[in-house]
Amino acid sequence: MKGKFISFEGPDGSGKTSVIKVVENYYKERGFKTLVTREPGGIKISEKIREVIHDVEHTEMDPRTEALLYAASRSQHLNQKIIPALESGIIVLCDRYVDSSLAYQGFGRKLGYDEVLAINMFAIDSVFPNLTIFVDVRPEVGLNRVFSTADREKNRLDLESLEFHKEVYNGYLELIKIYPKRIKRINGEQPISKVAKEAIDLIETII
């Protein structure tokens, strides 16, 4: 495919959404066609699934159901929005992708890396990003940001225990070991301008 696919990962409150905005503006100003999207969501069907997953009243949701819903949302999003953009030569900047499922459901929910990977390989048909940027923020720092920002969406996963979020964070560290060429780590506790600059430097290596 002619375009480039960059995903951004990180714990809740890592600031990756803000980083993506800076990166998008940087490339738009230089004449690149860019598409910013998110998971779960990005398109109508996937946004509906997002509502189900994130609803704070759905506390009875089984971890396997959660994993399958994320994979279903991802499959639709990938085929309806991401692949067509890549085929048109667009730079796709995606707020979360498959690594989120591996970290949150594989490690955080303890469903297992191999099990969650299998579900998602069926969903994405082996379409991985060219580059994944992990915005590294300690779980306690990220959660403090989440709950100190009044207008930020608070979803069902945000309300999980600190222990859960630590498991997710450790899961991401394992994924960096598994995919060292694709996943690159940035210190997300720096000022946003510095985080964005490091992200752009990484993207420049694949464009």
N, CA, C and O of each residue as an XYZ file, in Angstrom:
828
protein
N       0.838     -1.208      0.000
C       0.000      0.000      0.000
C       0.866      1.249      0.000
O       1.945      1.267      0.592
N       0.394      2.279     -0.659
C       1.207      3.481     -0.873
C       1.357      4.355      0.364
O       2.362      5.049      0.519
N       0.361      4.321      1.245
C       0.417      5.172      2.426
C       1.226      4.553      3.549
O       1.783      3.463      3.413
N       1.278      5.271      4.660
C       1.968      4.782      5.850
C       0.982      4.724      7.008
O       0.157      5.618      7.196
N       1.090      3.655      7.771
C       0.167      3.405      8.874
C       0.946      3.509     10.182
O       1.815      2.686     10.469
N       0.617      4.546     10.978
C       1.280      4.756     12.266
C       0.228      4.680     13.368
O      -0.760      5.414     13.342
N       0.442      3.797     14.325
C      -0.457      3.724     15.478
C       0.231      4.312     16.694
O       1.456      4.279     16.814
N      -0.572      4.845     17.587
C      -0.089      5.423     18.846
C      -0.710      4.646     19.991
O      -1.926      4.467     20.056
N       0.140      4.190     20.886
C      -0.321      3.404     22.024
C       0.151      4.036     23.322
O       1.054      4.872     23.337
N      -0.476      3.619     24.406
C      -0.064      4.112     25.714
C      -1.134      3.865     26.750
O      -2.285      3.608     26.398
N      -0.781      3.938     28.016
C      -1.772      3.783     29.085
C      -2.806      4.906     29.020
O      -2.584      5.922     28.361
N      -3.913      4.725     29.691
C      -4.907      5.795     29.778
C      -4.252      7.026     30.393
O      -3.565      6.940     31.411
N      -4.481      8.193     29.745
C      -3.891      9.431     30.240
C      -2.472      9.674     29.774
O      -1.781     10.540     30.310
N      -2.027      8.917     28.777
C      -0.645      9.073     28.300
C      -0.440     10.348     27.476
O       0.689     10.802     27.293
N      -1.532     10.913     26.987
C      -1.417     12.130     26.182
C      -1.251     11.872     24.696
O      -0.982     12.798     23.929
N      -1.409     10.622     24.283
C      -1.180     10.290     22.871
C      -2.137     11.017     21.932
O      -1.755     11.354     20.811
N      -3.369     11.265     22.365
C      -4.332     11.968     21.516
C      -3.851     13.389     21.219
O      -3.988     13.875     20.096
N      -3.295     14.042     22.220
C      -2.747     15.395     22.024
C      -1.515     15.360     21.128
O      -1.316     16.250     20.301
N      -0.701     14.340     21.291
C       0.497     14.186     20.450
C       0.091     14.017     18.990
O       0.695     14.611     18.097
N      -0.935     13.202     18.756
C      -1.405     12.963     17.389
C      -1.821     14.270     16.718
O      -1.531     14.473     15.539
N      -2.490     15.152     17.443
C      -2.923     16.433     16.873
C      -1.737     17.262     16.404
O      -1.780     17.869     15.334
N      -0.668     17.286     17.214
C       0.529     18.046     16.841
C       1.180     17.425     15.607
O       1.589     18.137     14.689
N       1.271     16.107     15.590
C       1.870     15.401     14.452
C       1.043     15.638     13.187
O       1.601     15.889     12.119
N      -0.271     15.559     13.306
C      -1.148     15.797     12.154
C      -0.908     17.183     11.572
O      -0.755     17.330     10.360
N      -0.875     18.195     12.426
C      -0.663     19.569     11.952
C       0.687     19.722     11.276
O       0.810     20.425     10.273
N       1.705     19.063     11.828
C       3.058     19.128     11.259
C       3.055     18.629      9.816
O       3.618     19.276      8.933
N       2.432     17.497      9.579
C       2.443     16.929      8.230
C       1.490     17.641      7.271
O       1.769     17.739      6.076
N       0.370     18.138      7.791
C      -0.546     18.909      6.943
C       0.122     20.180      6.434
O      -0.035     20.552      5.271
N       0.866     20.840      7.313
C       1.568     22.067      6.932
C       2.621     21.807      5.855
O       3.002     22.720      5.123
N       3.083     20.580      5.760
C       4.097     20.219      4.772
C       3.498     19.549      3.542
O       4.215     18.981      2.718
N       2.186     19.623      3.430
C       1.520     19.156      2.213
C       1.195     17.674      2.144
O       0.802     17.176      1.089
N       1.353     16.959      3.260
C       1.028     15.531      3.263
C      -0.472     15.334      3.506
O      -1.089     16.085      4.262
N      -1.040     14.338      2.872
C      -2.418     13.963      3.150
C      -2.413     13.049      4.372
O      -1.736     12.021      4.383
N      -3.169     13.429      5.397
C      -3.198     12.647      6.627
C      -4.628     12.297      7.023
O      -5.579     12.998      6.679
N      -4.747     11.210      7.744
C      -6.034     10.802      8.293
C      -5.821     10.448      9.755
O      -5.008      9.582     10.079
N      -6.553     11.118     10.636
C      -6.513     10.791     12.064
C      -7.770     10.013     12.401
O      -8.880     10.433     12.072
N      -7.590      8.877     13.058
C      -8.735      8.063     13.442
C      -8.445      7.417     14.796
O      -7.368      7.601     15.363
N      -9.412      6.661     15.306
C      -9.211      6.099     16.644
C      -9.859      4.731     16.776
O     -10.725      4.351     15.989
N      -9.417      4.005     17.790
C     -10.015      2.718     18.125
C     -10.295      2.644     19.628
O      -9.526      3.176     20.428
N     -11.385      1.989     20.011
C     -12.432      1.557     19.103
C     -13.184      2.776     18.565
O     -13.353      3.770     19.272
N     -13.624      2.694     17.337
C     -14.351      3.808     16.737
C     -13.845      4.116     15.337
O     -13.387      3.239     14.605
N     -13.945      5.387     14.995
C     -13.450      5.830     13.699
C     -14.486      5.843     12.596
O     -14.393      6.641     11.663
N     -15.467      4.974     12.693
C     -16.573      4.899     11.735
C     -17.848      4.576     12.517
O     -17.787      4.222     13.695
N     -19.001      4.699     11.857
C     -20.284      4.581     12.547
C     -20.448      3.270     13.323
O     -20.779      3.283     14.508
N     -20.217      2.145     12.650
C     -20.419      0.847     13.303
C     -19.481      0.687     14.495
O     -19.891      0.252     15.571
N     -18.225      1.042     14.286
C     -17.230      0.879     15.347
C     -17.463      1.829     16.517
O     -17.150      1.499     17.661
N     -18.012      3.007     16.232
C     -18.344      3.931     17.317
C     -19.485      3.372     18.161
O     -19.520      3.568     19.376
N     -20.417      2.675     17.514
C     -21.509      2.035     18.260
C     -20.956      0.951     19.190
O     -21.386      0.819     20.336
N     -19.994      0.178     18.672
C     -19.374     -0.859     19.497
C     -18.607     -0.217     20.648
O     -18.602     -0.736     21.764
N     -17.960      0.917     20.373
C     -17.236      1.651     21.414
C     -18.165      2.001     22.572
O     -17.803      1.867     23.741
N     -19.366      2.452     22.225
C     -20.326      2.835     23.264
C     -20.645      1.649     24.178
O     -20.756      1.800     25.395
N     -20.790      0.478     23.576
C     -21.103     -0.725     24.352
C     -19.933     -1.095     25.267
O     -20.127     -1.384     26.448
N     -18.712     -1.085     24.710
C     -17.537     -1.476     25.487
C     -17.278     -0.512     26.636
O     -16.987     -0.936     27.755
N     -17.383      0.773     26.362
C     -16.983      1.792     27.334
C     -18.057      2.174     28.341
O     -17.771      2.866     29.318
N     -19.287      1.733     28.116
C     -20.391      2.098     29.013
C     -20.070      1.663     30.445
O     -19.854      0.481     30.713
N     -20.044      2.627     31.351
C     -19.675      2.332     32.743
C     -20.698      1.441     33.445
O     -20.417      0.896     34.513
N     -21.880      1.290     32.853
C     -22.901      0.426     33.457
C     -22.714     -1.046     33.071
O     -23.360     -1.929     33.636
N     -21.830     -1.299     32.111
C     -21.646     -2.679     31.635
C     -20.562     -3.404     32.430
O     -19.643     -3.989     31.857
N     -20.682     -3.356     33.722
C     -19.671     -3.963     34.597
C     -19.681     -5.491     34.536
O     -18.715     -6.139     34.939
N     -20.780     -6.062     34.028
C     -20.873     -7.528     33.972
C     -20.220     -8.094     32.713
O     -20.225     -9.310     32.525
N     -19.665     -7.258     31.855
C     -19.105     -7.741     30.592
C     -17.958     -8.733     30.830
O     -17.015     -8.454     31.571
N     -18.067     -9.878     30.189
C     -17.036    -10.905     30.288
C     -15.784    -10.474     29.509
O     -15.911     -9.875     28.440
N     -14.593    -10.761     30.014
C     -13.366    -10.368     29.314
C     -13.284    -10.872     27.869
O     -12.772    -10.171     26.997
N     -13.785    -12.079     27.616
C     -13.757    -12.602     26.241
C     -14.700    -11.811     25.336
O     -14.382    -11.527     24.181
N     -15.857    -11.464     25.878
C     -16.790    -10.625     25.118
C     -16.121     -9.304     24.777
O     -16.202     -8.829     23.645
N     -15.462     -8.718     25.762
C     -14.748     -7.456     25.569
C     -13.711     -7.584     24.449
O     -13.642     -6.736     23.560
N     -12.916     -8.640     24.500
C     -11.879     -8.850     23.492
C     -12.476     -9.023     22.101
O     -11.951     -8.487     21.125
N     -13.572     -9.769     22.010
C     -14.213    -10.013     20.718
C     -14.846     -8.736     20.153
O     -14.812     -8.502     18.945
N     -15.417     -7.922     21.027
C     -16.005     -6.659     20.577
C     -14.932     -5.726     20.026
O     -15.136     -5.089     18.993
N     -13.799     -5.642     20.703
C     -12.700     -4.814     20.199
C     -12.245     -5.315     18.831
O     -12.020     -4.518     17.920
N     -12.110     -6.620     18.687
C     -11.660     -7.192     17.417
C     -12.668     -6.930     16.303
O     -12.285     -6.630     15.172
N     -13.950     -7.044     16.621
C     -14.997     -6.787     15.630
C     -14.966     -5.331     15.175
O     -15.047     -5.038     13.982
N     -14.848     -4.436     16.133
C     -14.759     -3.013     15.822
C     -13.551     -2.735     14.938
O     -13.632     -1.966     13.980
N     -12.438     -3.364     15.268
C     -11.177     -3.160     14.536
C     -11.282     -3.646     13.088
O     -10.811     -2.975     12.170
N     -11.892     -4.797     12.892
C     -12.026     -5.345     11.546
C     -12.814     -4.406     10.637
O     -12.413     -4.139      9.505
N     -13.930     -3.914     11.143
C     -14.766     -2.993     10.361
C     -14.019     -1.695     10.067
O     -14.027     -1.201      8.940
N     -13.386     -1.161     11.077
C     -12.632      0.099     10.958
C     -11.498     -0.034      9.950
O     -11.292      0.843      9.111
N     -10.772     -1.133     10.042
C      -9.641     -1.363      9.144
C     -10.094     -1.433      7.690
O      -9.527     -0.771      6.821
N     -11.102     -2.228      7.437
C     -11.528     -2.453      6.053
C     -12.311     -1.291      5.453
O     -12.234     -1.033      4.252
N     -13.061     -0.596      6.298
C     -13.875      0.503      5.780
C     -13.109      1.822      5.682
O     -13.399      2.646      4.815
N     -12.135      2.024      6.567
C     -11.487      3.341      6.627
C      -9.976      3.320      6.440
O      -9.449      4.093      5.640
N      -9.266      2.452      7.158
C      -7.810      2.508      7.139
C      -7.223      2.018      5.821
O      -6.402      2.707      5.216
N      -7.633      0.840      5.374
C      -7.064      0.296      4.135
C      -7.330      1.185      2.926
O      -6.407      1.425      2.148
N      -8.554      1.687      2.732
C      -8.769      2.592      1.598
C      -7.870      3.838      1.644
O      -7.395      4.309      0.610
N      -7.648      4.359      2.846
C      -6.769      5.530      2.986
C      -5.334      5.174      2.617
O      -4.669      5.938      1.918
N      -4.856      4.034      3.074
C      -3.495      3.608      2.761
C      -3.329      3.366      1.263
O      -2.291      3.693      0.687
N      -4.339      2.799      0.645
C      -4.281      2.551     -0.799
C      -4.268      3.845     -1.600
O      -3.841      3.863     -2.754
N      -4.740      4.935     -0.982
C      -4.737      6.249     -1.634
C      -3.473      7.048     -1.333
O      -3.344      8.193     -1.768
N      -2.540      6.450     -0.592
C      -1.277      7.114     -0.294
C      -1.311      8.055      0.889
O      -0.450      8.926      1.015
N      -2.291      7.892      1.753
C      -2.465      8.784      2.899
C      -1.681      8.271      4.111
O      -1.532      7.064      4.300
N      -1.182      9.206      4.928
C      -0.560      8.848      6.204
C      -1.675      8.696      7.230
O      -2.379      9.658      7.536
N      -1.833      7.496      7.757
C      -2.879      7.222      8.743
C      -2.274      7.268     10.141
O      -1.322      6.548     10.443
N      -2.837      8.122     10.986
C      -2.423      8.253     12.387
C      -3.567      7.719     13.240
O      -4.613      8.355     13.364
N      -3.354      6.543     13.828
C      -4.434      5.876     14.544
C      -4.190      5.861     16.046
O      -3.151      5.399     16.518
N      -5.161      6.372     16.782
C      -5.132      6.404     18.243
C      -5.590      5.035     18.753
O      -6.786      4.786     18.904
N      -4.630      4.162     19.012
C      -4.797      2.770     19.431
C      -5.056      1.864     18.221
O      -5.651      2.267     17.221
N      -4.580      0.625     18.364
C      -4.820     -0.404     17.353
C      -4.661     -1.755     18.050
O      -5.000     -1.878     19.227
N      -4.165     -2.743     17.367
C      -4.158     -4.105     17.884
C      -3.376     -4.270     19.193
O      -3.731     -5.105     20.025
N      -2.312     -3.475     19.378
C      -1.514     -3.613     20.604
C      -2.318     -3.286     21.857
O      -2.017     -3.792     22.939
N      -3.332     -2.448     21.717
C      -4.192     -2.149     22.868
C      -4.902     -3.406     23.344
O      -4.991     -3.657     24.545
N      -5.409     -4.196     22.402
C      -6.081     -5.442     22.784
C      -5.103     -6.419     23.423
O      -5.429     -7.082     24.408
N      -3.904     -6.502     22.858
C      -2.908     -7.412     23.416
C      -2.537     -6.999     24.839
O      -2.365     -7.849     25.713
N      -2.416     -5.689     25.068
C      -2.038     -5.198     26.396
C      -3.201     -5.266     27.385
O      -3.048     -5.767     28.499
N      -4.372     -4.756     26.968
C      -5.494     -4.654     27.902
C      -6.192     -5.994     28.144
O      -6.466     -6.357     29.288
N      -6.478     -6.726     27.064
C      -7.180     -7.996     27.260
C      -6.204     -9.172     27.436
O      -6.428    -10.053     28.267
N      -5.131     -9.175     26.653
C      -4.159    -10.254     26.765
C      -3.467    -10.283     28.114
O      -3.391    -11.326     28.763
N      -2.955     -9.115     28.538
C      -2.220     -9.030     29.803
C      -3.090     -8.510     30.951
O      -3.125     -9.112     32.024
N      -3.790     -7.395     30.728
C      -4.597     -6.817     31.801
C      -5.711     -7.738     32.278
O      -5.897     -7.938     33.478
N      -6.456     -8.301     31.314
C      -7.551     -9.230     31.653
C      -7.051    -10.664     31.820
O      -7.805    -11.553     32.216
N      -5.767    -10.878     31.513
C      -5.140    -12.201     31.657
C      -5.768    -13.266     30.768
O      -5.839    -14.436     31.145
N      -6.224    -12.854     29.581
C      -6.745    -13.830     28.622
C      -5.614    -14.543     27.880
O      -5.817    -15.606     27.293
N      -4.433    -13.949     27.914
C      -3.289    -14.565     27.249
C      -2.937    -13.858     25.953
O      -3.812    -13.549     25.143
N      -1.657    -13.607     25.764
C      -1.175    -12.952     24.541
C      -1.556    -13.751     23.295
O      -2.104    -13.189     22.347
N      -1.273    -15.054     23.287
C      -1.531    -15.878     22.101
C      -3.012    -15.923     21.747
O      -3.384    -15.871     20.575
N      -3.851    -16.020     22.774
C      -5.294    -16.101     22.538
C      -5.839    -14.809     21.922
O      -6.606    -14.849     20.961
N      -5.442    -13.679     22.476
C      -5.931    -12.396     21.961
C      -5.319    -12.086     20.597
O      -5.974    -11.486     19.745
N      -4.076    -12.491     20.390
C      -3.454    -12.306     19.075
C      -4.219    -13.095     18.017
O      -4.447    -12.590     16.918
N      -4.620    -14.331     18.336
C      -5.343    -15.171     17.376
C      -6.660    -14.522     16.948
O      -6.993    -14.500     15.763
N      -7.398    -13.999     17.913
C      -8.654    -13.301     17.608
C      -8.401    -12.146     16.649
O      -9.140    -11.939     15.687
N      -7.345    -11.402     16.934
C      -7.079    -10.194     16.163
C      -6.427    -10.463     14.812
O      -6.611     -9.687     13.874
N      -5.678    -11.539     14.700
C      -5.119    -11.886     13.392
C      -6.249    -12.194     12.410
O      -6.166    -11.858     11.228
N      -7.306    -12.838     12.912
C      -8.488    -13.075     12.077
C      -9.135    -11.741     11.700
O      -9.581    -11.557     10.567
N      -9.181    -10.817     12.656
C      -9.847     -9.531     12.430
C      -9.084     -8.621     11.470
O      -9.691     -7.946     10.638
N      -7.747     -8.600     11.583
C      -6.956     -7.637     10.797
C      -6.278     -8.250      9.577
O      -5.661     -7.537      8.786
N      -6.390     -9.573      9.421
C      -5.785    -10.256      8.272
C      -4.309     -9.875      8.114
O      -3.828     -9.625      7.009
N      -3.608     -9.839      9.253
C      -2.156     -9.576      9.312
C      -1.746     -8.163      8.890
O      -0.585     -7.938      8.549
N      -2.675     -7.215      8.906
C      -2.324     -5.823      8.593
C      -1.870     -5.121      9.877
O      -2.691     -4.736     10.710
N      -0.556     -4.961     10.023
C       0.023     -4.273     11.163
C       0.518     -2.888     10.742
O       0.778     -2.664      9.559
N       0.652     -1.963     11.686
C       1.189     -0.637     11.344
C       2.644     -0.724     10.875
O       3.369     -1.657     11.219
N       3.050      0.269     10.085
C       4.462      0.398      9.719
C       5.285      0.782     10.940
O       6.457      0.423     11.060
N       4.646      1.518     11.842
C       5.309      2.005     13.041
C       4.280      2.165     14.151
O       3.175      2.654     13.917
N       4.643      1.756     15.346
C       3.797      1.968     16.522
C       4.599      2.768     17.539
O       5.700      2.375     17.925
N       4.041      3.888     17.964
C       4.708      4.760     18.938
C       4.040      4.570     20.299
O       2.861      4.873     20.480
N       4.817      4.064     21.241
C       4.312      3.860     22.601
C       4.668      5.081     23.442
O       5.840      5.343     23.714
N       3.645      5.818     23.848
C       3.832      7.000     24.688
C       3.842      6.512     26.135
O       2.800      6.206     26.714
N       5.026      6.450     26.690
C       5.269      5.804     27.978
C       5.008      6.742     29.153
O       5.727      7.718     29.365
N       3.961      6.420     29.907
C       3.597      7.165     31.110
C       3.267      6.151     32.193
O       2.540      5.191     31.939
N       3.785      6.348     33.387
C       3.470      5.435     34.481
C       1.959      5.429     34.759
O       1.315      6.476     34.689
N       1.396      4.264     35.073
C      -0.052      4.161     35.257
C      -0.630      5.176     36.238
O      -1.681      5.763     35.982
N       0.057      5.382     37.362
C      -0.478      6.324     38.356
C      -0.484      7.762     37.836
O      -1.365      8.549     38.184
N       0.496      8.099     37.007
C       0.555      9.439     36.409
C      -0.574      9.599     35.390
O      -1.255     10.625     35.357
N      -0.762      8.573     34.561
C      -1.817      8.625     33.554
C      -3.203      8.730     34.168
O      -4.023      9.533     33.724
N      -3.465      7.926     35.183
C      -4.785      7.954     35.817
C      -5.034      9.275     36.521
O      -6.166      9.759     36.553
N      -3.999      9.856     37.079
C      -4.146     11.172     37.707
C      -4.547     12.213     36.671
O      -5.365     13.091     36.945
N      -3.969     12.109     35.485
C      -4.343     13.021     34.393
C      -5.807     12.819     34.000
O      -6.550     13.781     33.806
N      -6.209     11.542     33.888
C      -7.581     11.229     33.479
C      -8.591     11.859     34.429
O      -9.548     12.500     33.996
N      -8.369     11.673     35.721
C      -9.375     12.099     36.695
C      -9.220     13.551     37.146
O     -10.040     14.061     37.909
N      -8.171     14.210     36.671
C      -8.021     15.637     36.975
C      -8.417     16.508     35.789
O      -8.349     17.735     35.864
N      -8.831     15.870     34.690
C      -9.281     16.595     33.500
C     -10.794     16.508     33.433
O     -11.346     15.451     33.124
N     -11.461     17.603     33.717
C     -12.913     17.596     33.892
C     -13.679     17.141     32.655
O     -14.647     16.390     32.779
N     -13.264     17.581     31.457
C     -14.050     17.307     30.256
C     -13.610     16.034     29.530
O     -14.076     15.770     28.422
N     -12.727     15.248     30.133
C     -12.262     14.024     29.480
C     -13.256     12.889     29.708
O     -13.809     12.740     30.797
N     -13.473     12.088     28.658
C     -14.329     10.915     28.764
C     -13.774      9.943     29.814
O     -12.599      9.579     29.769
N     -14.616      9.533     30.745
C     -14.234      8.520     31.738
C     -14.976      7.241     31.366
O     -16.195      7.170     31.523
N     -14.265      6.237     30.879
C     -14.934      5.027     30.449
C     -14.764      3.876     31.440
O     -14.102      4.013     32.469
N     -15.371      2.756     31.110
C     -15.394      1.611     32.019
C     -13.996      1.110     32.370
O     -13.760      0.668     33.495
N     -13.058      1.177     31.407
C     -11.705      0.700     31.676
C     -10.920      1.676     32.546
O     -10.060      1.268     33.326
N     -11.219      2.968     32.410
C     -10.561      3.962     33.274
C     -10.841      3.667     34.746
O     -10.006      3.924     35.614
N     -12.023      3.124     35.011
C     -12.465      2.907     36.389
C     -11.918      1.619     37.005
O     -12.194      1.313     38.165
N     -11.142      0.871     36.223
C     -10.528     -0.346     36.762
C      -9.477      0.023     37.819
O      -9.069      1.179     37.928
N      -9.055     -0.967     38.583
C      -8.094     -0.741     39.665
C      -6.720     -0.352     39.138
O      -6.384     -0.609     37.982
N      -5.931      0.275     40.010
C      -4.552      0.621     39.646
C      -3.773     -0.650     39.301
O      -2.916     -0.636     38.417
N      -4.070     -1.734     39.993
C      -3.387     -3.010     39.731
C      -3.627     -3.474     38.292
O      -2.710     -3.949     37.623
N      -4.867     -3.331     37.828
C      -5.191     -3.678     36.437
C      -4.360     -2.839     35.475
O      -3.777     -3.361     34.524
N      -4.310     -1.541     35.728
C      -3.568     -0.641     34.834
C      -2.064     -0.923     34.866
O      -1.369     -0.704     33.873
N      -1.573     -1.400     35.986
C      -0.156     -1.791     36.057
C       0.094     -3.038     35.217
O       1.135     -3.158     34.572
N      -0.858     -3.962     35.226
C      -0.735     -5.167     34.394
C      -0.727     -4.784     32.912
O       0.040     -5.335     32.123
N      -1.581     -3.842     32.549
C      -1.630     -3.358     31.164
C      -0.288     -2.729     30.779
O       0.257     -3.008     29.711
N       0.227     -1.892     31.651
C       1.508     -1.215     31.399
C       2.630     -2.233     31.216
O       3.435     -2.123     30.292
N       2.673     -3.210     32.094
C       3.690     -4.255     31.971
C       3.496     -5.060     30.684
O       4.461     -5.541     30.090
N       2.241     -5.197     30.267
C       1.950     -5.862     29.001
C       2.557     -5.112     27.828
O       3.122     -5.714     26.915
N       2.435     -3.804     27.862
C       3.044     -2.992     26.799
C       4.560     -3.178     26.767
O       5.157     -3.248     25.693
N       5.172     -3.258     27.931
C       6.624     -3.452     27.975
C       7.007     -4.795     27.363
O       8.056     -4.916     26.729
N       6.157     -5.799     27.552
C       6.399     -7.102     26.926
C       6.252     -7.009     25.409
O       7.024     -7.618     24.670
N       5.275     -6.257     24.952
C       5.052     -6.110     23.509
C       6.232     -5.423     22.830
O       6.570     -5.744     21.691
N       6.858     -4.480     23.527
C       8.043     -3.812     22.980
C       9.164     -4.831     22.750
O       9.929     -4.729     21.792
N       9.241     -5.810     23.646
C      10.248     -6.870     23.490
C       9.900     -7.798     22.330
O      10.785     -8.270     21.616
N       8.609     -8.056     22.146
C       8.157     -8.959     21.088
C       8.284     -8.310     19.704
O       8.628     -8.977     18.728
N       8.000     -6.996     19.630
C       8.027     -6.281     18.348
C       9.006     -5.104     18.391
O       8.586     -3.962     18.204
N      10.280     -5.347     18.629
C      11.232     -4.239     18.801
C      11.425     -3.364     17.568
O      11.748     -2.183     17.693
N      11.232     -3.925     16.390
C      11.414     -3.134     15.164
C      10.224     -2.229     14.893
O      10.381     -1.146     14.328
N       9.030     -2.666     15.295
C       7.814     -1.891     15.010
C       7.451     -0.920     16.125
O       7.065      0.215     15.848
N       7.566     -1.346     17.379
C       7.134     -0.505     18.500
C       8.311      0.277     19.065
O       9.311     -0.297     19.495
N       8.171      1.601     19.054
C       9.207      2.488     19.575
C       8.653      3.267     20.767
O       7.508      3.718     20.751
N       9.465      3.413     21.775
C       9.029      3.979     23.059
C       9.489      5.422     23.209
O      10.638      5.756     22.920
N       8.562      6.284     23.673
C       8.855      7.688     23.933
C       8.424      8.009     25.357
O       7.386      7.530     25.812
N       9.199      8.803     26.055
C       8.843      9.235     27.406
C       7.691     10.234     27.332
O       7.872     11.375     26.907
N       6.504      9.791     27.750
C       5.313     10.636     27.677
C       5.147     11.588     28.840
O       4.171     12.336     28.894
N       6.092     11.573     29.779
C       6.006     12.483     30.920
C       6.778     13.774     30.668
O       6.901     14.618     31.556
N       7.294     13.920     29.453
C       7.936     15.170     29.037
C       6.862     16.160     28.570
O       5.704     15.776     28.408
N       7.230     17.421     28.354
C       6.278     18.373     27.763
C       5.773     17.859     26.417
O       6.505     17.193     25.684
N       4.525     18.172     26.101
C       3.886     17.653     24.884
C       4.678     17.989     23.624
O       4.738     17.180     22.698
N       5.281     19.167     23.580
C       6.043     19.565     22.396
C       7.234     18.641     22.160
O       7.569     18.325     21.018
N       7.866     18.212     23.243
C       9.020     17.330     23.132
C       8.593     15.922     22.729
O       9.264     15.269     21.930
N       7.475     15.456     23.283
C       6.953     14.134     22.934
C       6.610     14.102     21.442
O       6.942     13.146     20.741
N       5.944     15.157     20.970
C       5.555     15.229     19.561
C       6.780     15.286     18.655
O       6.802     14.657     17.597
N       7.790     16.032     19.062
C       9.020     16.129     18.266
C       9.670     14.753     18.126
O      10.122     14.394     17.039
N       9.723     13.989     19.198
C      10.323     12.651     19.139
C       9.472     11.714     18.273
O      10.004     10.858     17.566
N       8.149     11.884     18.337
C       7.268     11.068     17.499
C       7.515     11.373     16.020
O       7.598     10.461     15.197
N       7.630     12.654     15.694
C       7.878     13.056     14.302
C       9.223     12.526     13.818
O       9.341     12.080     12.677
N      10.221     12.571     14.666
C      11.541     12.040     14.298
C      11.457     10.561     13.953
O      12.124     10.097     13.028
N      10.637      9.819     14.694
C      10.468      8.398     14.405
C       9.716      8.186     13.084
O      10.081      7.324     12.284
N       8.674      8.976     12.870
C       7.888      8.853     11.640
C       8.730      9.171     10.411
O       8.573      8.558      9.355
N       9.621     10.135     10.569
C      10.482     10.528      9.444
C      11.327      9.356      8.949
O      11.724      9.328      7.784
N      11.600      8.407      9.809
C      12.447      7.268      9.401
C      11.728      6.313      8.461
O      12.378      5.494      7.811
N      10.395      6.394      8.369
C       9.662      5.478      7.498
C       8.983      6.183      6.329
O       8.434      5.515      5.452
N       9.005      7.498      6.293
C       8.347      8.230      5.201
C       9.335      8.457      4.058
O       8.979      9.055      3.043
